[in-house]
Amino acid sequence: MDLILLAVLAAMILLLVNQNRKRKRDAAKLVDTLQVGANVVLHAGIKGKVVAINADDLDIETTPGTKIKVLKQAVRAIQTAEEK
């Protein structure tokens, strides 16, 4: 009985670790595909256009003339032309 519980617990832990790896891999891929001119959505819900890409951060223009500096990891999604 104890072995069955340990096996189920081990399987659940392996599934969680695998999901976490996939999530990190997808987030890294998203950050790598960022380019100047891309329309992005941040985790805070802010939408804007990437103006400049620095080592660890991005300059995003939210409205004409208003720029903010955010971390690359703050990007939730890159909007395509169809999503606008």
C-alpha positions in Angstrom: 0.0 0.0 0.0 2.8 2.4 0.9 4.6 1.6 -2.3 1.6 2.6 -4.4 1.3 5.9 -2.6 5.0 6.6 -3.1 4.7 5.7 -6.8 1.7 8.1 -7.3 3.6 10.8 -5.4 6.7 10.3 -7.6 4.6 10.4 -10.8 2.9 13.7 -9.7 6.3 15.2 -8.9 7.7 14.2 -12.3 4.7 15.7 -14.0 5.0 19.0 -12.2 8.8 19.2 -12.9 8.1 18.5 -16.6 5.4 21.2 -16.8 7.7 23.7 -15.1 10.5 23.0 -17.6 8.2 23.4 -20.5 6.9 26.7 -19.2 10.4 28.0 -18.7 11.4 26.9 -22.2 8.4 28.6 -23.8 9.1 31.8 -21.9 12.8 31.8 -23.0 11.7 31.2 -26.6 9.3 34.1 -26.4 12.0 36.4 -25.1 14.4 35.3 -27.8 11.9 36.1 -30.6 11.4 39.7 -29.5 12.3 42.3 -32.0 12.0 46.0 -32.5 8.6 47.0 -33.8 6.8 44.1 -32.3 3.5 44.8 -30.5 3.6 43.1 -27.1 1.3 42.6 -24.1 2.9 42.7 -20.6 1.9 40.6 -17.6 0.4 43.8 -16.1 -1.9 44.1 -19.1 -0.1 47.0 -20.7 0.1 46.9 -24.5 2.7 48.7 -26.5 5.3 48.6 -29.3 9.0 47.6 -28.7 11.2 50.6 -29.5 14.6 49.3 -28.2 16.0 46.1 -26.9 18.8 46.3 -24.3 20.7 43.5 -22.4 18.0 42.8 -19.8 15.2 45.2 -20.6 13.0 46.7 -23.3 11.9 50.2 -24.1 8.2 50.1 -24.9 6.1 52.9 -26.4 2.6 52.6 -24.9 1.2 55.8 -26.4 2.9 58.2 -28.9 5.6 59.9 -26.9 5.3 57.8 -23.8 8.0 55.2 -23.3 8.5 52.8 -20.4 11.4 50.5 -19.5 10.5 46.9 -18.5 12.3 43.6 -18.0 12.2 41.2 -20.9 10.6 38.6 -18.7 7.6 40.9 -18.2 6.3 40.2 -21.8 3.3 37.8 -21.7 2.7 37.6 -25.5 3.6 39.1 -28.8 0.6 40.3 -30.8 0.3 39.4 -34.4 -1.6 41.5 -37.1 -4.7 39.3 -36.8 -5.0 39.8 -33.0 -5.2 43.5 -33.2 
